[in-house]
């Protein structure tokens, strides 16, 4: 786990946290992938704008999901930038409707679990129905040469030449 002991102080000081985590360590995310190889790079830094404290989070990952057309592995190239408003203890987290689109509001609780935040964002970023732009695996039907009429014809011709 990667925790920020005091997120408000982290923002106040303009602190920065960099790291990486194995995909297999993010079990909710890994369940959605075709394999668990690879890692996620992340960077978190704190910033104060007016009276508001924010965490700016950058995430880079290349998780592999299953193409819904050819069922083969499809590597995503995710680069996310997310801004979280830290809501101090005792203050009300704004309703979704009132929230600005440019950031998500989260409770500025002690020992904030950064990896859980990152995992949530990656889950949201996964396409619902991922597909290759162009699937390069031919359909099994086209691949089976022995069953095609052309293959049958070719073998007849071959037999003719021999005799
Ligand atoms: Zn495909």
Backbone and ligand atoms as CSV (ligand in chain L), in Angstrom:
chain,resi,resn,atom,element,x,y,z
A,1,UNK,N,N,0.851,-1.207,0.000
A,1,UNK,CA,C,0.000,0.000,0.000
A,1,UNK,C,C,0.877,1.243,0.000
A,2,UNK,N,N,0.398,2.220,-0.674
A,2,UNK,CA,C,1.072,3.519,-0.685
A,2,UNK,C,C,0.111,4.529,-0.083
A,3,UNK,N,N,0.475,5.038,1.074
A,3,UNK,CA,C,-0.441,5.906,1.808
A,3,UNK,C,C,0.115,7.327,1.903
A,4,UNK,N,N,-0.790,8.288,1.894
A,4,UNK,CA,C,-0.398,9.661,2.213
A,4,UNK,C,C,-0.943,9.943,3.609
A,5,UNK,N,N,-0.021,10.139,4.542
A,5,UNK,CA,C,-0.401,10.239,5.957
A,5,UNK,C,C,-1.392,11.384,6.180
A,6,UNK,N,N,-1.071,12.547,5.636
A,6,UNK,CA,C,-1.946,13.712,5.809
A,6,UNK,C,C,-2.063,14.432,4.463
A,7,UNK,N,N,-3.113,14.123,3.707
A,7,UNK,CA,C,-3.239,14.669,2.348
A,7,UNK,C,C,-3.283,16.203,2.303
A,8,UNK,N,N,-3.927,16.827,3.304
A,8,UNK,CA,C,-4.012,18.296,3.303
A,8,UNK,C,C,-2.621,18.913,3.467
A,9,UNK,N,N,-1.832,18.320,4.339
A,9,UNK,CA,C,-0.478,18.803,4.537
A,9,UNK,C,C,0.390,18.532,3.298
A,10,UNK,N,N,0.158,17.384,2.692
A,10,UNK,CA,C,0.857,17.003,1.459
A,10,UNK,C,C,0.630,18.074,0.383
A,11,UNK,N,N,-0.638,18.519,0.268
A,11,UNK,CA,C,-0.976,19.555,-0.709
A,11,UNK,C,C,-0.372,20.899,-0.309
A,12,UNK,N,N,-0.495,21.220,0.973
A,12,UNK,CA,C,0.011,22.495,1.495
A,12,UNK,C,C,1.497,22.666,1.210
A,13,UNK,N,N,2.230,21.583,1.354
A,13,UNK,CA,C,3.682,21.633,1.149
A,13,UNK,C,C,4.094,21.439,-0.299
A,14,UNK,N,N,3.099,21.186,-1.165
A,14,UNK,CA,C,3.435,20.934,-2.571
A,14,UNK,C,C,4.294,19.700,-2.746
A,15,UNK,N,N,4.004,18.688,-1.953
A,15,UNK,CA,C,4.820,17.472,-2.011
A,15,UNK,C,C,4.500,16.664,-3.256
A,16,UNK,N,N,5.422,15.736,-3.543
A,16,UNK,CA,C,5.327,14.928,-4.754
A,16,UNK,C,C,5.632,13.480,-4.402
A,17,UNK,N,N,4.906,12.588,-5.016
A,17,UNK,CA,C,5.083,11.156,-4.759
A,17,UNK,C,C,5.099,10.455,-6.107
A,18,UNK,N,N,6.161,9.679,-6.347
A,18,UNK,CA,C,6.291,8.978,-7.618
A,18,UNK,C,C,6.474,7.506,-7.335
A,19,UNK,N,N,5.951,6.677,-8.202
A,19,UNK,CA,C,6.178,5.262,-7.967
A,19,UNK,C,C,5.597,4.415,-9.068
A,20,UNK,N,N,5.681,3.108,-8.863
A,20,UNK,CA,C,5.037,2.192,-9.786
A,20,UNK,C,C,4.529,1.002,-9.000
A,21,UNK,N,N,3.536,0.353,-9.573
A,21,UNK,CA,C,2.933,-0.794,-8.902
A,21,UNK,C,C,2.639,-1.854,-9.957
A,22,UNK,N,N,2.853,-3.106,-9.600
A,22,UNK,CA,C,2.552,-4.208,-10.507
A,22,UNK,C,C,1.047,-4.291,-10.721
A,23,UNK,N,N,0.655,-4.580,-11.960
A,23,UNK,CA,C,-0.785,-4.735,-12.237
A,23,UNK,C,C,-1.405,-5.821,-11.369
A,24,UNK,N,N,-0.629,-6.897,-11.138
A,24,UNK,CA,C,-1.209,-8.016,-10.379
A,24,UNK,C,C,-1.504,-7.639,-8.918
A,25,UNK,N,N,-0.892,-6.529,-8.459
A,25,UNK,CA,C,-1.168,-6.074,-7.097
A,25,UNK,C,C,-2.513,-5.348,-7.004
A,26,UNK,N,N,-3.055,-4.953,-8.162
A,26,UNK,CA,C,-4.355,-4.262,-8.180
A,26,UNK,C,C,-5.405,-5.289,-8.593
A,27,UNK,N,N,-5.907,-6.033,-7.624
A,27,UNK,CA,C,-6.668,-7.238,-7.953
A,27,UNK,C,C,-8.002,-6.951,-8.644
A,28,UNK,N,N,-8.658,-5.855,-8.268
A,28,UNK,CA,C,-9.942,-5.547,-8.925
A,28,UNK,C,C,-9.717,-5.247,-10.397
A,29,UNK,N,N,-8.633,-4.532,-10.696
A,29,UNK,CA,C,-8.296,-4.217,-12.082
A,29,UNK,C,C,-7.827,-5.475,-12.813
A,30,UNK,N,N,-6.958,-6.241,-12.172
A,30,UNK,CA,C,-6.373,-7.427,-12.806
A,30,UNK,C,C,-7.456,-8.413,-13.236
A,31,UNK,N,N,-8.561,-8.447,-12.502
A,31,UNK,CA,C,-9.678,-9.336,-12.849
A,31,UNK,C,C,-10.278,-9.007,-14.214
A,32,UNK,N,N,-10.098,-7.773,-14.676
A,32,UNK,CA,C,-10.684,-7.341,-15.945
A,32,UNK,C,C,-9.733,-7.545,-17.123
A,33,UNK,N,N,-8.528,-8.024,-16.853
A,33,UNK,CA,C,-7.494,-8.085,-17.886
A,33,UNK,C,C,-7.252,-9.516,-18.345
A,34,UNK,N,N,-6.667,-9.658,-19.550
A,34,UNK,CA,C,-6.371,-11.006,-20.051
A,34,UNK,C,C,-5.114,-11.571,-19.406
A,35,UNK,N,N,-4.210,-10.715,-18.959
A,35,UNK,CA,C,-3.095,-11.194,-18.159
A,35,UNK,C,C,-2.682,-10.100,-17.174
A,36,UNK,N,N,-1.845,-10.490,-16.223
A,36,UNK,CA,C,-1.530,-9.578,-15.125
A,36,UNK,C,C,-0.105,-9.053,-15.215
A,37,UNK,N,N,0.497,-9.198,-16.395
A,37,UNK,CA,C,1.870,-8.730,-16.568
A,37,UNK,C,C,1.888,-7.219,-16.743
A,38,UNK,N,N,2.974,-6.605,-16.303
A,38,UNK,CA,C,3.136,-5.173,-16.507
A,38,UNK,C,C,2.909,-4.395,-15.224
A,39,UNK,N,N,3.148,-3.104,-15.323
A,39,UNK,CA,C,3.032,-2.275,-14.139
A,39,UNK,C,C,2.402,-0.933,-14.487
A,40,UNK,N,N,2.067,-0.222,-13.447
A,40,UNK,CA,C,1.430,1.090,-13.568
A,40,UNK,C,C,2.400,2.118,-13.001
A,41,UNK,N,N,2.684,3.148,-13.772
A,41,UNK,CA,C,3.512,4.243,-13.261
A,41,UNK,C,C,2.600,5.370,-12.797
A,42,UNK,N,N,2.939,5.964,-11.678
A,42,UNK,CA,C,2.085,7.051,-11.213
A,42,UNK,C,C,2.908,8.157,-10.569
A,43,UNK,N,N,2.294,9.326,-10.560
A,43,UNK,CA,C,2.908,10.476,-9.926
A,43,UNK,C,C,1.769,11.272,-9.282
A,44,UNK,N,N,1.968,11.652,-8.032
A,44,UNK,CA,C,0.963,12.418,-7.308
A,44,UNK,C,C,1.629,13.685,-6.806
A,45,UNK,N,N,1.024,14.829,-7.062
A,45,UNK,CA,C,1.557,15.986,-6.366
A,45,UNK,C,C,0.456,16.853,-5.804
A,46,UNK,N,N,0.782,17.526,-4.723
A,46,UNK,CA,C,-0.181,18.336,-4.002
A,46,UNK,C,C,-0.091,19.779,-4.449
A,47,UNK,N,N,-1.244,20.438,-4.501
A,47,UNK,CA,C,-1.265,21.842,-4.889
A,47,UNK,C,C,-2.423,22.537,-4.162
A,48,UNK,N,N,-2.217,23.786,-3.837
A,48,UNK,CA,C,-3.275,24.577,-3.198
A,48,UNK,C,C,-3.667,25.694,-4.160
A,49,UNK,N,N,-4.986,25.799,-4.419
A,49,UNK,CA,C,-5.508,26.874,-5.268
A,49,UNK,C,C,-6.533,27.628,-4.435
A,50,UNK,N,N,-6.218,28.879,-4.081
A,50,UNK,CA,C,-7.104,29.627,-3.184
A,50,UNK,C,C,-7.164,28.913,-1.846
A,51,UNK,N,N,-8.390,28.566,-1.413
A,51,UNK,CA,C,-8.533,27.834,-0.157
A,51,UNK,C,C,-8.612,26.325,-0.367
A,52,UNK,N,N,-8.570,25.917,-1.613
A,52,UNK,CA,C,-8.785,24.499,-1.904
A,52,UNK,C,C,-7.470,23.736,-2.062
A,53,UNK,N,N,-7.487,22.522,-1.507
A,53,UNK,CA,C,-6.335,21.630,-1.606
A,53,UNK,C,C,-6.643,20.550,-2.634
A,54,UNK,N,N,-5.666,20.297,-3.494
A,54,UNK,CA,C,-5.871,19.299,-4.544
A,54,UNK,C,C,-4.730,18.298,-4.575
A,55,UNK,N,N,-5.060,17.106,-5.067
A,55,UNK,CA,C,-4.042,16.144,-5.487
A,55,UNK,C,C,-4.144,16.023,-7.000
A,56,UNK,N,N,-3.033,16.198,-7.678
A,56,UNK,CA,C,-2.963,15.972,-9.126
A,56,UNK,C,C,-2.325,14.604,-9.328
A,57,UNK,N,N,-3.019,13.737,-10.026
A,57,UNK,CA,C,-2.527,12.368,-10.189
A,57,UNK,C,C,-2.329,12.066,-11.676
A,58,UNK,N,N,-1.137,11.617,-12.035
A,58,UNK,CA,C,-0.858,11.149,-13.399
A,58,UNK,C,C,-0.642,9.646,-13.350
A,59,UNK,N,N,-1.244,8.951,-14.283
A,59,UNK,CA,C,-1.179,7.487,-14.299
A,59,UNK,C,C,-0.844,7.035,-15.716
A,60,UNK,N,N,0.111,6.117,-15.834
A,60,UNK,CA,C,0.432,5.518,-17.138
A,60,UNK,C,C,0.421,4.011,-17.002
A,61,UNK,N,N,-0.292,3.357,-17.908
A,61,UNK,CA,C,-0.341,1.898,-17.870
A,61,UNK,C,C,-0.689,1.363,-19.245
A,62,UNK,N,N,-0.217,0.141,-19.518
A,62,UNK,CA,C,-0.559,-0.540,-20.781
A,62,UNK,C,C,-1.202,-1.896,-20.469
A,63,UNK,N,N,-2.367,-1.871,-19.851
A,63,UNK,CA,C,-3.015,-3.150,-19.521
A,63,UNK,C,C,-3.551,-3.832,-20.782
A,64,UNK,N,N,-3.620,-5.148,-20.739
A,64,UNK,CA,C,-4.138,-5.894,-21.898
A,64,UNK,C,C,-5.523,-6.458,-21.588
A,65,UNK,N,N,-6.454,-6.132,-22.472
A,65,UNK,CA,C,-7.828,-6.606,-22.330
A,65,UNK,C,C,-8.150,-7.486,-23.535
A,66,UNK,N,N,-9.323,-8.077,-23.530
A,66,UNK,CA,C,-9.701,-8.963,-24.630
A,66,UNK,C,C,-10.498,-8.205,-25.676
A,67,UNK,N,N,-10.056,-8.281,-26.928
A,67,UNK,CA,C,-10.793,-7.663,-28.040
A,67,UNK,C,C,-12.139,-8.381,-28.173
A,68,UNK,N,N,-13.217,-7.610,-28.247
A,68,UNK,CA,C,-14.555,-8.210,-28.289
A,68,UNK,C,C,-14.926,-8.717,-29.677
A,69,UNK,N,N,-14.048,-8.479,-30.674
A,69,UNK,CA,C,-14.325,-8.962,-32.030
A,69,UNK,C,C,-13.561,-10.248,-32.314
A,70,UNK,N,N,-12.228,-10.218,-32.098
A,70,UNK,CA,C,-11.427,-11.410,-32.437
A,70,UNK,C,C,-11.042,-12.216,-31.194
A,71,UNK,N,N,-11.352,-11.693,-30.015
A,71,UNK,CA,C,-11.094,-12.366,-28.735
A,71,UNK,C,C,-9.607,-12.508,-28.399
A,72,UNK,N,N,-8.759,-11.825,-29.176
A,72,UNK,CA,C,-7.333,-11.837,-28.866
A,72,UNK,C,C,-7.006,-10.686,-27.916
A,73,UNK,N,N,-5.778,-10.710,-27.433
A,73,UNK,CA,C,-5.309,-9.688,-26.502
A,73,UNK,C,C,-5.176,-8.332,-27.195
A,74,UNK,N,N,-5.555,-7.303,-26.485
A,74,UNK,CA,C,-5.498,-5.940,-27.018
A,74,UNK,C,C,-4.837,-5.063,-25.961
A,75,UNK,N,N,-3.682,-4.466,-26.328
A,75,UNK,CA,C,-2.959,-3.622,-25.368
A,75,UNK,C,C,-3.509,-2.203,-25.405
A,76,UNK,N,N,-3.953,-1.725,-24.276
A,76,UNK,CA,C,-4.415,-0.341,-24.171
A,76,UNK,C,C,-3.217,0.530,-23.814
A,77,UNK,N,N,-3.260,1.767,-24.221
A,77,UNK,CA,C,-2.205,2.697,-23.840
A,77,UNK,C,C,-2.882,3.829,-23.070
A,78,UNK,N,N,-2.880,3.703,-21.750
A,78,UNK,CA,C,-3.621,4.660,-20.929
A,78,UNK,C,C,-2.668,5.686,-20.322
A,79,UNK,N,N,-3.020,6.937,-20.474
A,79,UNK,CA,C,-2.294,8.027,-19.811
A,79,UNK,C,C,-3.361,8.945,-19.241
A,80,UNK,N,N,-3.528,8.894,-17.932
A,80,UNK,CA,C,-4.626,9.617,-17.288
A,80,UNK,C,C,-4.083,10.766,-16.449
A,81,UNK,N,N,-4.835,11.838,-16.434
A,81,UNK,CA,C,-4.530,12.977,-15.577
A,81,UNK,C,C,-5.803,13.263,-14.788
A,82,UNK,N,N,-5.728,13.128,-13.484
A,82,UNK,CA,C,-6.924,13.327,-12.672
A,82,UNK,C,C,-6.618,14.304,-11.544
A,83,UNK,N,N,-7.577,15.172,-11.265
A,83,UNK,CA,C,-7.409,16.126,-10.170
A,83,UNK,C,C,-8.469,15.838,-9.109
A,84,UNK,N,N,-8.009,15.671,-7.885
A,84,UNK,CA,C,-8.934,15.413,-6.777
A,84,UNK,C,C,-8.959,16.610,-5.839
A,85,UNK,N,N,-10.166,17.058,-5.537
A,85,UNK,CA,C,-10.336,18.080,-4.496
A,85,UNK,C,C,-10.377,17.368,-3.149
A,86,UNK,N,N,-9.524,17.810,-2.231
A,86,UNK,CA,C,-9.488,17.213,-0.892
A,86,UNK,C,C,-10.466,17.957,0.007
A,87,UNK,N,N,-11.476,17.257,0.452
A,87,UNK,CA,C,-12.480,17.870,1.317
A,87,UNK,C,C,-12.071,17.614,2.770
A,88,UNK,N,N,-11.800,18.689,3.533
A,88,UNK,CA,C,-11.317,18.507,4.911
A,88,UNK,C,C,-12.342,17.777,5.775
A,89,UNK,N,N,-11.850,17.083,6.817
A,89,UNK,CA,C,-12.756,16.361,7.725
A,89,UNK,C,C,-13.817,17.301,8.285
A,90,UNK,N,N,-15.054,16.824,8.359
A,90,UNK,CA,C,-16.134,17.639,8.905
A,90,UNK,C,C,-16.854,18.453,7.851
A,91,UNK,N,N,-16.255,18.602,6.665
A,91,UNK,CA,C,-16.948,19.320,5.594
A,91,UNK,C,C,-17.660,18.330,4.687
A,92,UNK,N,N,-18.744,18.821,4.083
A,92,UNK,CA,C,-19.576,17.954,3.257
A,92,UNK,C,C,-18.969,17.825,1.860
A,93,UNK,N,N,-18.868,16.589,1.384
A,93,UNK,CA,C,-18.408,16.362,0.008
A,93,UNK,C,C,-19.530,16.791,-0.940
A,94,UNK,N,N,-19.222,17.653,-1.901
A,94,UNK,CA,C,-20.285,18.155,-2.783
A,94,UNK,C,C,-20.985,17.020,-3.543
A,95,UNK,N,N,-22.267,17.221,-3.802
A,95,UNK,CA,C,-23.020,16.257,-4.611
A,95,UNK,C,C,-22.434,16.199,-6.011
A,96,UNK,N,N,-22.667,15.050,-6.665
A,96,UNK,CA,C,-22.169,14.899,-8.028
A,96,UNK,C,C,-22.655,16.019,-8.944
A,97,UNK,N,N,-23.914,16.427,-8.765
A,97,UNK,CA,C,-24.490,17.429,-9.666
A,97,UNK,C,C,-23.817,18.786,-9.468
A,98,UNK,N,N,-23.382,19.032,-8.227
A,98,UNK,CA,C,-22.778,20.321,-7.931
A,98,UNK,C,C,-21.280,20.331,-8.232
A,99,UNK,N,N,-20.744,19.124,-8.337
A,99,UNK,CA,C,-19.314,19.011,-8.558
A,99,UNK,C,C,-18.926,19.546,-9.925
A,100,UNK,N,N,-17.780,20.159,-9.965
A,100,UNK,CA,C,-17.262,20.582,-11.265
A,100,UNK,C,C,-16.723,19.371,-11.996
A,101,UNK,N,N,-16.820,19.430,-13.307
A,101,UNK,CA,C,-16.361,18.303,-14.116
A,101,UNK,C,C,-14.850,18.132,-14.089
A,102,UNK,N,N,-14.146,19.198,-13.761
A,102,UNK,CA,C,-12.692,19.148,-13.880
A,102,UNK,C,C,-12.023,18.382,-12.739
A,103,UNK,N,N,-12.744,18.059,-11.698
A,103,UNK,CA,C,-12.138,17.265,-10.620
A,103,UNK,C,C,-13.169,16.431,-9.874
A,104,UNK,N,N,-12.665,15.434,-9.158
A,104,UNK,CA,C,-13.490,14.632,-8.266
A,104,UNK,C,C,-13.212,15.072,-6.834
A,105,UNK,N,N,-14.244,15.097,-6.020
A,105,UNK,CA,C,-14.063,15.451,-4.613
A,105,UNK,C,C,-13.917,14.177,-3.789
A,106,UNK,N,N,-12.899,14.162,-2.922
A,106,UNK,CA,C,-12.710,13.020,-2.028
A,106,UNK,C,C,-12.452,13.530,-0.616
A,107,UNK,N,N,-12.763,12.691,0.349
A,107,UNK,CA,C,-12.512,13.058,1.743
A,107,UNK,C,C,-11.010,13.030,2.006
A,108,UNK,N,N,-10.521,14.078,2.641
A,108,UNK,CA,C,-9.087,14.167,2.936
A,108,UNK,C,C,-8.781,13.405,4.217
A,109,UNK,N,N,-9.031,12.110,4.183
A,109,UNK,CA,C,-8.821,11.315,5.392
A,109,UNK,C,C,-7.335,10.992,5.556
A,110,UNK,N,N,-6.958,10.755,6.800
A,110,UNK,CA,C,-5.560,10.391,7.061
A,110,UNK,C,C,-5.258,9.037,6.436
A,111,UNK,N,N,-3.979,8.826,6.110
A,111,UNK,CA,C,-3.539,7.586,5.479
A,111,UNK,C,C,-4.361,7.256,4.239
A,112,UNK,N,N,-4.453,8.245,3.375
A,112,UNK,CA,C,-5.184,8.085,2.116
A,112,UNK,C,C,-4.486,7.036,1.249
A,113,UNK,N,N,-5.267,6.079,0.772
A,113,UNK,CA,C,-4.721,4.976,-0.025
A,113,UNK,C,C,-4.628,5.395,-1.495
A,114,UNK,N,N,-3.427,5.784,-1.903
A,114,UNK,CA,C,-3.209,6.289,-3.262
A,114,UNK,C,C,-3.470,5.201,-4.307
A,115,UNK,N,N,-3.057,3.976,-4.012
A,115,UNK,CA,C,-3.214,2.906,-5.001
A,115,UNK,C,C,-4.681,2.587,-5.264
A,116,UNK,N,N,-5.521,2.702,-4.239
A,116,UNK,CA,C,-6.954,2.471,-4.427
A,116,UNK,C,C,-7.545,3.535,-5.357
A,117,UNK,N,N,-7.111,4.782,-5.190
A,117,UNK,CA,C,-7.557,5.866,-6.076
A,117,UNK,C,C,-7.150,5.585,-7.520
A,118,UNK,N,N,-5.892,5.171,-7.680
A,118,UNK,CA,C,-5.352,4.908,-9.015
A,118,UNK,C,C,-6.091,3.737,-9.663
A,119,UNK,N,N,-6.340,2.711,-8.861
A,119,UNK,CA,C,-7.054,1.544,-9.387
A,119,UNK,C,C,-8.470,1.927,-9.837
A,120,UNK,N,N,-9.153,2.752,-9.043
A,120,UNK,CA,C,-10.497,3.216,-9.411
A,120,UNK,C,C,-10.472,3.945,-10.745
A,121,UNK,N,N,-9.476,4.822,-10.921
A,121,UNK,CA,C,-9.405,5.599,-12.158
A,121,UNK,C,C,-9.131,4.713,-13.370
A,122,UNK,N,N,-8.257,3.719,-13.189
A,122,UNK,CA,C,-7.964,2.802,-14.293
A,122,UNK,C,C,-9.194,1.967,-14.656
A,123,UNK,N,N,-9.943,1.546,-13.650
A,123,UNK,CA,C,-11.168,0.779,-13.918
A,123,UNK,C,C,-12.157,1.615,-14.728
A,124,UNK,N,N,-12.275,2.901,-14.361
A,124,UNK,CA,C,-13.176,3.794,-15.097
A,124,UNK,C,C,-12.706,4.009,-16.532
A,125,UNK,N,N,-11.385,3.925,-16.739
A,125,UNK,CA,C,-10.825,4.221,-18.058
A,125,UNK,C,C,-10.880,3.028,-19.010
A,126,UNK,N,N,-11.176,1.823,-18.493
A,126,UNK,CA,C,-11.241,0.659,-19.374
A,126,UNK,C,C,-12.447,0.782,-20.290
A,127,UNK,N,N,-12.262,0.562,-21.597
A,127,UNK,CA,C,-13.412,0.625,-22.508
A,127,UNK,C,C,-14.401,-0.503,-22.210
A,128,UNK,N,N,-15.683,-0.232,-22.391
A,128,UNK,CA,C,-16.706,-1.238,-22.109
A,128,UNK,C,C,-16.624,-2.372,-23.122
A,129,UNK,N,N,-16.381,-2.025,-24.381
A,129,UNK,CA,C,-16.306,-3.036,-25.430
A,129,UNK,C,C,-15.058,-2.805,-26.277
A,130,UNK,N,N,-13.894,-3.209,-25.746
A,130,UNK,CA,C,-12.645,-2.915,-26.454
A,130,UNK,C,C,-12.524,-3.698,-27.766
A,131,UNK,N,N,-12.022,-3.060,-28.803
A,131,UNK,CA,C,-11.793,-3.707,-30.095
A,131,UNK,C,C,-10.526,-3.161,-30.720
A,132,UNK,N,N,-9.770,-4.030,-31.395
A,132,UNK,CA,C,-8.658,-3.555,-32.212
A,132,UNK,C,C,-9.222,-2.630,-33.290
A,133,UNK,N,N,-8.427,-1.650,-33.706
A,133,UNK,CA,C,-8.856,-0.853,-34.864
A,133,UNK,C,C,-8.992,-1.763,-36.073
A,134,UNK,N,N,-7.974,-2.625,-36.248
A,134,UNK,CA,C,-8.029,-3.657,-37.283
A,134,UNK,C,C,-7.572,-4.955,-36.635
A,135,UNK,N,N,-8.432,-5.934,-36.606
A,135,UNK,CA,C,-8.050,-7.222,-36.031
A,135,UNK,C,C,-7.159,-7.936,-37.041
A,136,UNK,N,N,-5.966,-8.367,-36.604
A,136,UNK,CA,C,-5.063,-8.989,-37.577
A,136,UNK,C,C,-5.110,-10.512,-37.537
A,137,UNK,N,N,-5.958,-11.047,-36.693
A,137,UNK,CA,C,-6.103,-12.502,-36.664
A,137,UNK,C,C,-7.241,-12.897,-37.595
A,138,UNK,N,N,-6.964,-13.698,-38.634
A,138,UNK,CA,C,-8.045,-14.091,-39.541
A,138,UNK,C,C,-9.080,-14.939,-38.809
A,139,UNK,N,N,-10.284,-14.924,-39.321
A,139,UNK,CA,C,-11.324,-15.760,-38.743
A,139,UNK,C,C,-10.953,-17.226,-38.962
A,140,UNK,N,N,-11.245,-18.102,-38.014
A,140,UNK,CA,C,-10.890,-19.523,-38.127
A,140,UNK,C,C,-11.398,-20.146,-39.432
A,141,UNK,N,N,-12.577,-19.744,-39.886
A,141,UNK,CA,C,-13.205,-20.277,-41.099
A,141,UNK,C,C,-12.300,-20.059,-42.326
A,142,UNK,N,N,-11.707,-18.843,-42.422
A,142,UNK,CA,C,-10.864,-18.502,-43.564
A,142,UNK,C,C,-9.500,-19.185,-43.493
A,143,UNK,N,N,-9.139,-19.565,-42.272
A,143,UNK,CA,C,-7.815,-20.106,-42.048
A,143,UNK,C,C,-7.724,-21.578,-42.456
A,144,UNK,N,N,-8.843,-22.266,-42.422
A,144,UNK,CA,C,-8.876,-23.717,-42.613
A,144,UNK,C,C,-8.831,-24.041,-44.117
A,145,UNK,N,N,-7.616,-24.117,-44.678
A,145,UNK,CA,C,-7.429,-24.276,-46.125
A,145,UNK,C,C,-7.952,-25.613,-46.638
A,146,UNK,N,N,-7.811,-26.643,-45.835
A,146,UNK,CA,C,-8.173,-27.981,-46.302
A,146,UNK,C,C,-9.659,-28.082,-46.629
A,147,UNK,N,N,-10.474,-27.217,-45.968
A,147,UNK,CA,C,-11.911,-27.305,-46.175
A,147,UNK,C,C,-12.372,-26.433,-47.342
A,148,UNK,N,N,-11.487,-25.574,-47.896
A,148,UNK,CA,C,-11.932,-24.656,-48.933
A,148,UNK,C,C,-11.986,-25.364,-50.293
A,149,UNK,N,N,-12.896,-24.945,-51.137
A,149,UNK,CA,C,-13.005,-25.549,-52.469
A,149,UNK,C,C,-11.725,-25.365,-53.289
A,150,UNK,N,N,-11.008,-24.249,-53.055
A,150,UNK,CA,C,-9.774,-23.999,-53.811
A,150,UNK,C,C,-8.709,-25.035,-53.459
A,151,UNK,N,N,-8.633,-25.379,-52.175
A,151,UNK,CA,C,-7.653,-26.377,-51.741
A,151,UNK,C,C,-7.972,-27.727,-52.366
A,152,UNK,N,N,-9.256,-28.044,-52.419
A,152,UNK,CA,C,-9.675,-29.313,-53.010
A,152,UNK,C,C,-9.297,-29.347,-54.488
A,153,UNK,N,N,-9.519,-28.229,-55.183
A,153,UNK,CA,C,-9.185,-28.112,-56.597
A,153,UNK,C,C,-7.682,-28.262,-56.824
A,154,UNK,N,N,-6.903,-27.600,-55.951
A,154,UNK,CA,C,-5.453,-27.652,-56.075
A,154,UNK,C,C,-4.935,-29.084,-55.927
A,155,UNK,N,N,-5.531,-29.844,-55.036
A,155,UNK,CA,C,-5.056,-31.208,-54.819
A,155,UNK,C,C,-5.460,-32.099,-56.017
A,156,UNK,N,N,-6.590,-31.797,-56.634
A,156,UNK,CA,C,-7.004,-32.538,-57.829
A,156,UNK,C,C,-6.011,-32.282,-58.953
A,157,UNK,N,N,-5.627,-30.985,-59.119
A,157,UNK,CA,C,-4.663,-30.618,-60.158
A,157,UNK,C,C,-3.325,-31.304,-59.925
A,158,UNK,N,N,-2.941,-31.304,-58.654
A,158,UNK,CA,C,-1.670,-31.911,-58.293
A,158,UNK,C,C,-1.676,-33.401,-58.650
A,159,UNK,N,N,-2.777,-34.060,-58.383
A,159,UNK,CA,C,-2.913,-35.482,-58.655
A,159,UNK,C,C,-2.834,-35.736,-60.155
A,160,UNK,N,N,-3.456,-34.810,-60.943
A,160,UNK,CA,C,-3.452,-34.933,-62.389
A,160,UNK,C,C,-2.061,-34.885,-62.983
A,161,UNK,N,N,-1.232,-33.972,-62.425
A,161,UNK,CA,C,0.121,-33.808,-62.960
A,161,UNK,C,C,0.987,-35.044,-62.754
A,162,UNK,N,N,0.723,-35.684,-61.615
A,162,UNK,CA,C,1.577,-36.802,-61.243
A,162,UNK,C,C,1.407,-37.992,-62.187
A,163,UNK,N,N,0.191,-38.225,-62.625
A,163,UNK,CA,C,-0.072,-39.423,-63.388
A,163,UNK,C,C,0.352,-39.320,-64.858
L,1,ZN,ZN,ZN,-9.436,-7.832,-32.439
